[in-house]
Each structure stands twice: as structure tokens, then as C-alpha cells.
Amino acid sequence: MVEFHERRRATAQVRQTREEGARAPVGDYVSRADALAPGRLYRQVLGVDGAARPMTAQELAGLGDPMAAVFFRRGGFPMTLQDLLGGLPPLTSAAQQAVYLIGEAGQIPPASAPGLHRDLRFAIARSVQGRDADLLISTGANADPATTFLQVAAWDPTAKVFNYYMRIRPAWVWAGNSWSALADGSRGNGCFDSHVNGSVVMKELKQPWSNWQTQAAGIQLAPDDPLRADPLYQQVTDAQKLELTVRSLVTRWTAARLDAVTASGTIEHPDHLLRQLFTTTSVNLASTATQSTTVTTAGADLPLPAGFWFNGDALLDMDTLALPSTAALPLAPAARYVESLTTFDFRLEERASGFSRPGDTFFAFVVPEAAYEDNDVVRQLVQRGIVPAKLAACALMVDFTNPVFSPDRARLAAYVPTAPTGVAALGEQVVRAILAAAAKLPADSPEGRFAAAWALADDEWRPAFARRIDAYLVSVADRIRTNAGFADYVRLAESRRRDFKAMRLDEFELTLPVTNIPAAAPRLAMAEDATVTQRRPS
């Protein structure tokens, strides 16, 4: 029997299981190699399948992605990354394959932390059946290829879904497809605790692509690290290329999903579709582009991540809502940031290994922001006319100063129909339900604020919303320069980090800093006057 080593070493999830109220996964994938027979493809969708079972010939025939076409239907079951890449059709162009490297400890000098396990991973984008990437492969980079995890998201151009596979020696397991992520039984379970909407994930999607190998921050290796001799390591390229690939793949799945759910003219689960407008289903992680150790009290002001202040990617996007905001983003005094590192006892800490070091993450001020995959659904809903732009804008503006984890905005999801609804009627039904509720509630309720925004004339709501955003950013710019103001924004950032840490998307302890703010501290919210208050309960 071979011990089970084929899932990522997710240190943050070990931490979560020890903390009160942590969300535990439902079940687990087969954990013993002798539970599977070699040369078989198994099915195990957690939350649906109690155990792995061999896929039937009919099920296998229904898989149209490159893993099924090149390997499984031909009896091929590559046990290592090298076997997998070597078994694919030969490359005819260098553009068909790109190799990336990520590690949350990657920017920590090896000599300064000799006992720290570095958890480096390769991400490989490969085009097999066309010009665009149709395989995304993830595996350990500095571990035994035969025992480290090996996972693949494979695009099926016929079914128009991603199929999710993982090698569990001596076989492979199909863990579900994009629709499994949205189904009640499997949603949030297994690989869909991170691929929560069925698409591929790159948490650190934007510049400076924290934790990834880039020109701005190379992954540091010891001089004698054997990874240096790995041919794949020698092919590693900068992560900004992966950003473009991931955005394209997310958009591809969103378009396929919307095509499918609207094809009959009736949307079977409108609440599933609109939860990405009203709730935070996932996040991306954003930061400044400044290395934290280079910030000095006399240094230049820091532009904190735009997505910390509001969801400009949706509200200002010219292809979505196009609000004509003109205010500049606030700048944080460098001295305030440096002082906060001591005041709040910032440190990097991995309890799984006993590592601890004072200071922030490599790039300063990492925070969760609205996920590209959520915004992409909103963008395509608006572009297709399924949701009026005004409805989407009014929903986001209800609590625009809290772009993620907003109970006020999430409350509006209760007014989305759960029964099958005609495509043409969906927007009108949602608006009518919210307005009816608002008539019986206070003006400052989420429903009341939506109703007030909706009452604006069609030629006025965009400039009116932009004026609100501009006034808010001016208030932030004033308050961030004060001791109390900047301290409040540090507490707000930590509150949102703690919300992220409650998600299964949080895999590694070194992704975010630790502070001396108590874990039980109340969750916080930003008000439109740029003050920070205790968040109202969900």
C-alpha cells in the first residue's frame, strides 16, 4: 500500500479544522492507493458519490476533453506530469505551452528559513485541440513527481464545460465538471470548494501577481536546489501571461453557461445565476505593487488596491456599467503603513511548520477584492440584456463601499425568483419584488436604498452614482492621512482577510499576514462617509 500524498499540503485548511466554527469538507477522495485498480478512470463527485466507482463505457464516451481523447479512451493513464506532457501530441509551436511557478514561501530567502517547506507548484497551460489553452495542469514542483498531487482542468469543446481530474495512483478520478460546481449536492465540496463556480482559478490575478514567478518577484531557490535542473523550471515564464489565459477561460465558461441556461427562453434557477451579482461567491487577492520591506517612513505614498475601496472593475467598466467617476484613488502615507506594521504586530506565520517572521507579505497590503469570475457573469448578463445595466448598478451601489462580503447586498438576493423564470421577465420581477419590500421598510434599509437609486431617471443614474463614488473617494483621501483613519482601514482590511480565511479558497497560511487583532473581533464595514463601523449581521 502507498500512503496518500496526492492532495495539496493546504496548511490553512489544517488550521481551519482546529478553529471553532471552521467549515469542514464533506467527505474526501479515496485515500488509499489499494482502493483503486490500475488502468481505470473512476468517478467521485464529493457530495454526490459516497465512494469512487469505475466510470462506465458510456460515461467515458461522453467526455470530449483532451485528457479523455488522448489518454483515457485509449487506455492511457499517465502517473507523472512528465508522462502526461510526453503523451500529448508534440508541440508544433512554443505558444501551445506555458509553464508558471507559484509558492507562498517563494519570495522568502531559503537561507533565512531552512525549516520552512516551500510548497512550490507548477501551473501549465497547454493547447491540444485548438489555438486556445484547453488543459490547465497543477502539480508540485519541488516534490516527488510520483507522489505529489497532479490535477487537471480540461476543456470539453462539445459539452462546453471544464472536466476536473486528479491522479490518485494507480488510477485517475473524474471529480466532476463545471455544472457540478453549481449543483446543490456537490457545490462547495471537493475541488469545487475553490472552483466554486465551475471555472478555473488564479487567486492573485492582477499585477503584481503575488506569490507567482514574475519579473517583479522571482521565486527564490537555494544555489543547490535540484529544481534548478528541472527542464520545466527552465521553461517558467512570467505570470502576467497566465492572467490573460485565465481571464479568457473564465469568460469562455461564463458564455457557455449563459448560452445553456437561457437557450429555452426560461432560466430554471435564476437564483443560481444572480448570486454572483448579490453575493461574494469567490474573491481575488490584490495588493500594492510595492515590496513591503522597501517602504520607509519617508517614502512615497502608497496606492492601496483599488478593489479595496469599491468594485471599479464592474462599476467603471465601459463594457458593463460605465459610471463616469473622475476622482483619483486615495494614497496612503508610507509612514502610516510602516507604523501599522508595529502597532498591529504584522507577521508571516505558518503554524504547521513553526515558521514566524515579523512584517507583511512580500507585496504590501494584500486584501480580497471582487472576483473576476463574479464580475464576468454580471458583465455578460448586462451585455446580453438578461439583467438591465441599471438593475446591476443599483444592486452594487446599495453597499458599494464594501465590494466583498456585504450582508446588505446579499440580503437583496432573497428577492430573486427561485422558480423557473422567463429570460425577458427576470429583471422586471427582481426589481418589482425589491420595490414592494422597500415600501414597507425604512429608507436606509438595503431595499430602501435600492428603491431610491432605481427612482433616478434613466439619463441621471450614471452621473449620480459617479458623484457618490467621487465624494466617497475624496473623503477616504482625507481620512487615510490621519492616524485614526489609517488604523481603521487596517482593521477593515483584516476583517475582510478573516472572511477570506473562512473560505476553503484559503489554502496556505502564508498567503496573508497575521496581526494582533483578535480573531473574535467584530467584522467591520466601510460607510459612505469613509468611516469604519461594525458590520450589521447577515
C-alpha positions in Angstrom: 0.0 0.0 0.0 1.2 3.5 -0.8 0.3 6.3 1.6 -2.0 9.1 0.4 0.0 12.2 -0.6 -1.9 13.3 -3.6 -3.7 16.4 -2.3 -2.1 19.8 -1.8 -0.4 20.4 1.5 -3.1 23.0 2.5 -1.7 24.4 5.7 -4.5 26.9 6.2 -7.1 24.2 6.0 -5.3 22.3 8.7 -5.6 25.5 10.8 -9.3 25.8 9.9 -10.2 22.3 11.2 -8.8 23.3 14.6 -10.7 26.6 14.9 -14.1 26.8 16.3 -16.8 27.0 13.7 -14.4 26.1 10.8 -16.1 24.7 7.8 -15.2 21.1 7.4 -15.2 19.4 3.9 -17.9 16.8 3.2 -16.1 13.5 2.8 -12.9 13.1 1.0 -11.5 11.5 -2.1 -10.3 7.9 -1.9 -7.3 7.9 0.4 -5.6 4.6 -0.2 -3.9 3.5 -3.4 -5.1 -0.1 -2.9 -8.7 1.2 -3.2 -8.3 1.7 -6.9 -7.3 -0.6 -9.7 -4.7 0.5 -12.2 -5.6 1.5 -15.7 -9.1 2.8 -14.8 -10.9 6.1 -14.8 -13.0 6.5 -11.7 -15.8 8.9 -10.8 -16.1 10.5 -7.4 -18.0 13.8 -7.2 -17.9 14.7 -3.5 -21.3 15.5 -2.0 -22.9 13.2 -4.6 -20.8 10.0 -4.7 -20.1 8.3 -1.4 -17.1 6.4 -2.9 -15.1 6.2 -6.1 -16.5 3.9 -8.7 -15.3 3.0 -12.2 -16.8 5.1 -15.0 -18.9 3.2 -17.4 -18.1 3.0 -21.1 -21.0 5.3 -21.8 -19.8 7.9 -19.3 -16.2 7.7 -20.7 -17.5 8.1 -24.3 -19.3 11.3 -23.2 -16.1 13.0 -22.2 -14.7 15.2 -25.0 -11.7 16.9 -23.5 -8.1 16.2 -24.3 -7.4 14.0 -21.3 -10.2 11.7 -22.3 -9.5 11.8 -26.0 -5.7 11.4 -25.8 -5.4 9.2 -22.8 -8.4 7.6 -21.0 -10.4 6.3 -24.0 -7.1 4.8 -25.4 -6.2 3.1 -22.1 -3.5 5.7 -21.2 -3.1 6.7 -17.5 0.0 8.9 -17.1 1.2 8.7 -13.5 3.5 11.7 -13.5 3.5 15.1 -15.0 6.3 14.1 -17.3 4.3 11.1 -18.6 1.3 13.4 -19.1 3.1 16.0 -21.1 5.1 13.4 -23.0 1.9 11.6 -24.0 0.2 14.7 -25.5 0.6 15.4 -29.2 4.0 17.0 -29.9 4.2 20.8 -29.7 4.2 22.5 -33.1 4.6 26.0 -31.6 6.1 27.3 -28.4 2.8 29.2 -27.9 1.0 26.0 -27.3 2.5 25.5 -23.8 3.4 27.9 -21.0 4.8 26.9 -17.6 4.3 29.0 -14.4 5.6 28.7 -10.9 3.9 29.7 -7.6 4.7 29.4 -4.0 3.5 31.4 -1.0 7.0 31.0 0.5 8.7 31.6 -2.8 9.9 35.1 -2.0 11.3 34.1 1.4 15.1 33.6 1.1 15.7 29.8 1.7 18.7 30.6 3.9 16.6 32.6 6.2 14.0 29.9 6.8 15.8 26.5 6.5 12.9 24.5 8.1 10.2 26.0 6.0 8.5 23.7 3.5 8.2 25.8 0.3 5.3 24.2 -1.4 6.2 25.3 -4.9 3.8 24.4 -7.6 3.8 24.3 -11.4 0.8 25.6 -13.3 0.9 24.6 -17.0 -1.4 25.9 -19.7 -1.4 23.6 -22.8 -3.3 23.9 -26.1 -4.1 20.5 -27.6 -7.3 20.6 -29.6 -7.1 24.2 -30.9 -5.3 27.5 -30.5 -6.6 28.3 -27.0 -5.5 26.6 -23.9 -7.7 23.6 -23.1 -5.6 22.0 -20.3 -4.6 23.6 -17.1 -2.3 21.3 -15.1 -1.3 21.8 -11.5 1.3 19.8 -9.6 4.0 20.1 -7.0 7.3 21.4 -8.4 9.7 20.5 -5.6 8.3 17.1 -4.6 8.5 13.5 -5.9 6.5 13.6 -9.2 5.1 10.1 -8.5 3.6 11.1 -5.2 2.8 14.8 -5.3 -0.6 15.9 -6.3 -1.4 16.0 -10.1 -4.7 17.8 -11.0 -6.1 18.8 -14.4 -8.9 21.1 -15.6 -9.7 20.1 -19.1 -12.0 22.0 -21.5 -14.5 19.9 -23.4 -15.4 21.8 -26.5 -18.5 19.7 -27.2 -20.1 19.8 -23.8 -18.6 23.3 -23.2 -17.5 22.5 -19.7 -14.3 22.0 -17.7 -13.8 18.5 -16.6 -11.8 18.2 -13.4 -9.5 15.2 -12.9 -7.0 14.1 -10.3 -4.5 11.3 -10.4 -4.7 9.0 -7.4 -2.3 6.2 -8.0 -2.6 3.9 -9.7 -5.6 5.4 -11.5 -7.3 8.7 -12.3 -10.5 10.1 -10.8 -13.0 12.4 -12.6 -14.1 14.8 -9.8 -17.0 16.4 -11.8 -17.4 19.2 -14.3 -18.4 22.8 -14.3 -22.0 22.1 -13.8 -21.2 20.0 -10.7 -19.9 23.2 -9.1 -23.4 24.8 -9.3 -25.4 21.7 -8.3 -26.8 21.6 -4.8 -25.2 18.3 -3.8 -21.7 18.9 -5.0 -21.4 22.7 -4.7 -18.6 23.6 -2.3 -17.3 20.1 -2.0 -14.1 18.5 -3.3 -12.4 20.6 -5.9 -15.5 22.8 -6.0 -14.5 24.4 -2.7 -12.2 26.5 -4.8 -13.6 26.2 -8.3 -16.8 27.3 -6.7 -18.5 28.5 -9.9 -17.1 25.8 -12.2 -14.3 27.8 -13.8 -10.5 27.9 -13.4 -9.0 29.9 -10.6 -6.0 32.2 -10.2 -6.4 34.0 -6.9 -3.6 36.5 -7.5 -5.0 37.5 -10.9 -3.7 41.1 -11.2 -0.3 42.9 -11.1 1.9 42.2 -9.2 0.7 38.6 -9.2 1.7 38.0 -5.6 3.4 34.6 -5.0 4.0 33.9 -8.7 7.2 34.0 -10.6 7.4 37.4 -12.3 10.0 39.9 -13.3 8.9 41.9 -10.2 9.3 39.0 -7.8 11.3 35.9 -8.7 10.8 32.6 -6.8 14.0 32.3 -4.7 15.8 28.9 -4.8 18.9 27.8 -2.9 22.0 27.5 -5.1 21.9 23.7 -4.8 18.2 23.3 -5.2 17.6 20.4 -7.5 14.6 22.2 -9.1 17.1 24.3 -11.0 18.0 21.4 -13.2 14.3 20.5 -13.9 13.6 21.2 -17.6 10.2 22.6 -16.7 11.7 25.0 -14.3 13.9 26.3 -17.1 10.7 27.0 -19.1 9.0 29.0 -16.4 7.6 32.3 -17.7 6.0 35.3 -16.0 2.6 35.1 -14.5 1.1 38.0 -16.4 0.6 35.7 -19.4 -1.4 33.3 -17.2 -3.6 36.2 -16.2 -4.7 36.6 -19.8 -5.2 32.8 -20.2 -7.3 32.6 -17.0 -9.5 35.6 -17.9 -10.1 34.0 -21.3 -11.0 30.6 -19.9 -13.4 32.2 -17.3 -15.1 34.2 -20.0 -15.4 31.1 -22.1 -17.2 29.1 -19.4 -19.4 32.1 -18.5 -20.6 32.4 -22.1 -21.2 28.7 -22.4 -23.1 28.7 -19.1 -25.3 31.6 -20.1 -26.0 30.1 -23.5 -27.1 26.9 -21.8 -29.3 28.4 -19.1 -31.1 30.8 -21.5 -31.4 28.6 -24.6 -35.1 27.6 -23.9 -36.1 31.1 -23.0 -36.6 30.1 -19.4 -34.0 30.2 -16.7 -34.5 27.2 -14.4 -32.5 28.5 -11.5 -32.4 32.3 -11.7 -31.2 32.5 -8.0 -28.1 30.5 -9.0 -27.4 32.9 -11.8 -27.8 36.2 -9.9 -26.0 35.2 -6.7 -22.8 36.4 -8.4 -24.3 39.9 -8.5 -25.6 40.0 -5.0 -23.2 37.9 -3.0 -19.4 37.2 -2.8 -19.1 33.7 -4.2 -15.4 34.0 -4.6 -12.6 36.6 -4.5 -9.3 37.5 -6.0 -6.4 38.8 -3.9 -5.0 42.2 -4.7 -2.1 44.2 -3.3 0.1 47.2 -3.9 2.9 46.7 -6.4 5.4 47.8 -3.7 7.6 45.3 -1.8 6.7 45.8 1.8 10.3 45.7 3.0 11.2 48.7 0.8 8.6 51.0 2.3 10.1 53.6 4.7 8.6 56.3 6.8 10.0 58.9 4.4 8.9 57.1 1.3 6.4 57.9 -1.4 2.7 57.5 -0.7 1.2 54.0 -1.4 -1.7 53.5 -3.8 -3.6 50.7 -2.0 -5.5 48.2 -4.2 -8.4 49.9 -6.0 -10.6 46.9 -5.3 -10.3 47.6 -1.5 -12.3 50.8 -1.9 -15.0 49.7 -4.3 -15.7 47.4 -7.2 -14.4 49.6 -10.0 -13.9 46.6 -12.3 -17.7 46.3 -12.6 -18.9 49.9 -11.9 -16.5 51.7 -14.1 -16.0 49.1 -16.9 -17.0 50.7 -20.2 -18.5 47.4 -21.4 -20.6 46.9 -18.3 -21.9 49.9 -16.3 -19.6 52.8 -17.4 -20.1 55.1 -14.4 -18.2 58.4 -15.2 -16.3 58.6 -12.0 -13.3 61.0 -12.1 -11.9 61.1 -8.6 -8.4 59.8 -8.0 -7.8 56.8 -5.9 -6.6 57.5 -2.3 -2.9 57.4 -1.4 -1.8 56.0 1.9 1.1 57.8 3.6 4.1 55.5 3.8 4.7 56.5 7.4 1.2 55.3 8.4 1.8 52.0 6.7 5.2 51.4 8.4 3.8 52.4 11.8 0.9 50.0 11.4 3.2 47.0 11.0 4.4 47.5 14.6 1.1 48.7 16.0 -0.8 45.7 14.7 2.2 43.3 15.1 2.1 42.2 11.4 3.9 38.9 10.8 4.0 35.9 8.5 3.2 32.8 10.3 2.8 29.1 9.4 1.8 27.1 12.5 2.1 23.9 10.6 5.9 24.3 10.4 6.5 26.7 13.3 7.7 29.5 11.0 7.2 33.1 12.1 8.7 36.3 10.8 7.8 40.0 11.6 6.3 42.0 8.8 3.8 42.0 5.9 3.6 39.8 2.9 6.2 40.3 0.1 3.9 42.9 -1.6 2.3 45.3 0.8 -1.3 45.2 1.9 -2.9 42.1 0.4 -6.7 42.1 0.5 -9.6 40.3 -1.1 -11.4 42.0 -3.8 -14.4 41.2 -6.0 -13.7 38.1 -8.1 -13.2 38.4 -11.9 -15.5 35.4 -12.3 -18.3 37.1 -10.4 -17.8 40.3 -12.4 -17.7 38.4 -15.6 -21.1 36.9 -15.0 -22.5 40.4 -14.3 -20.8 41.8 -17.4 -22.3 39.2 -19.7 -25.7 39.3 -18.1 -25.8 43.0 -18.9 -24.3 42.7 -22.3 -26.9 40.1 -23.2 -29.8 42.1 -21.8 -30.7 39.5 -19.3 -30.2 42.0 -16.5 -30.6 45.7 -17.2 -27.5 47.7 -16.6 -29.5 50.0 -14.2 -30.5 47.0 -12.1 -26.9 45.7 -11.8 -25.7 49.2 -10.9 -28.4 49.8 -8.3 -27.6 46.5 -6.7 -23.9 47.2 -6.5 -24.4 50.8 -5.3 -26.5 49.6 -2.3 -23.3 49.0 -0.5 -20.6 50.0 -3.0 -18.1 50.9 -0.2 -18.0 47.2 0.7 -17.2 45.4 -2.6 -16.9 42.0 -0.9 -18.7 40.2 2.0 -21.6 42.6 2.1 -24.6 41.4 4.1 -26.7 44.4 2.8 -26.2 43.4 -0.8 -26.6 39.7 -0.1 -30.0 40.5 1.5 -31.3 41.5 -1.9 -30.7 38.0 -3.2 -33.9 37.0 -1.3 -35.9 38.8 -4.0 -34.6 36.8 -6.9 -37.1 34.1 -8.0 -36.2 30.5 -7.2 -38.7 29.0 -9.7 -38.2 28.9 -13.5 -38.5 32.4 -14.9 -38.6 33.7 -18.4 -35.4 35.4 -19.6 -37.3 38.5 -20.6 -39.1 38.8 -17.3 -36.3 38.2 -14.9 -35.0 41.8 -14.4 -38.5 43.2 -14.0 -39.5 40.5 -11.4 -36.4 41.2 -9.3 -37.0 45.0 -9.3 -40.7 44.7 -8.6 -40.0 42.4 -5.6 -37.4 44.7 -4.1 -39.6 47.8 -4.6 -42.6 46.1 -3.0 -40.4 45.2 0.0 -38.9 48.7 0.2 -42.4 50.3 0.5 -42.7 48.6 4.0 -39.1 49.1 5.2 -37.0 52.1 6.4 -35.4 54.3 3.8 -31.9 53.3 5.0 -32.6 49.6 4.5 -30.9 47.8 1.6 -34.3 47.6 -0.1 -34.9 51.3 0.6 -31.5 52.3 -0.8 -32.1 50.2 -3.9 -35.5 51.8 -4.4 -34.1 55.3 -4.1 -31.4 54.5 -6.7 -33.9 52.9 -9.0 -36.1 56.1 -8.9 -33.4 58.1 -10.6 -34.1 58.9 -14.3 -32.5 56.8 -17.0 -30.3 59.7 -18.0 -29.3 60.6 -14.4 -28.4 57.4 -12.6 -24.9 57.0 -14.1 -23.7 60.6 -13.2 -25.5 60.4 -9.8 -23.7 57.2 -8.9 -20.4 58.6 -10.1 -20.8 61.6 -7.9 -21.4 59.4 -4.9 -18.2 57.4 -5.7 -16.2 60.6 -6.2 -17.4 62.1 -2.9 -16.6 58.9 -1.1 -13.0 58.7 -2.5 -12.4 62.3 -1.6 -13.4 61.5 2.0 -11.2 58.4 2.1 -8.3 60.5 0.7 -8.7 62.9 3.6 -9.2 60.3 6.3 -6.4 58.0 5.3 -3.9 60.6 6.2 -4.9 60.6 9.9 -3.7 58.1 12.5 -7.2 57.0 13.4 -8.3 56.8 9.7 -5.5 54.6 8.5 -5.8 52.4 11.6 -9.4 51.9 10.8 -8.6 50.8 7.3 -6.0 48.3 8.6 -8.7 46.9 10.8 -11.2 46.8 7.9 -8.6 45.0 5.7 -8.0 42.4 8.5 -11.8 41.9 8.8 -12.0 41.1 5.1 -9.0 38.9 5.3 -10.7 36.9 8.1 -13.7 36.5 5.9 -11.4 35.1 3.2 -9.8 32.8 5.7 -13.1 31.3 6.4 -13.4 30.2 2.8 -12.0 26.9 1.5 -10.3 29.0 -1.1 -7.8 29.9 1.6 -5.3 27.1 1.2 -1.9 28.3 2.6 -1.2 30.1 5.9 1.5 32.3 4.3 -0.9 33.8 1.7 -1.9 36.6 4.2 -0.3 38.2 7.2 -1.3 37.7 10.8 -2.0 40.6 13.1 -2.7 41.1 16.8 -6.4 41.9 16.1 -8.3 39.2 18.0 -9.9 36.5 15.9 -13.2 37.2 17.7 -13.2 40.9 16.8 -16.4 42.1 15.2 -16.5 42.2 11.4 -16.3 45.7 10.0 -17.8 47.7 7.2 -17.0 50.9 5.4 -19.6 53.7 5.4 -20.1 56.1 2.5 -18.6 58.9 4.6 -15.3 56.9 4.7 -15.7 55.9 8.4 -15.4 52.3 9.5 -18.2 50.8 11.6 -19.2 47.4 12.9 -20.9 45.4 10.2 -24.5 44.6 10.6 -25.3 40.9 10.9 -26.2 38.8 7.9 
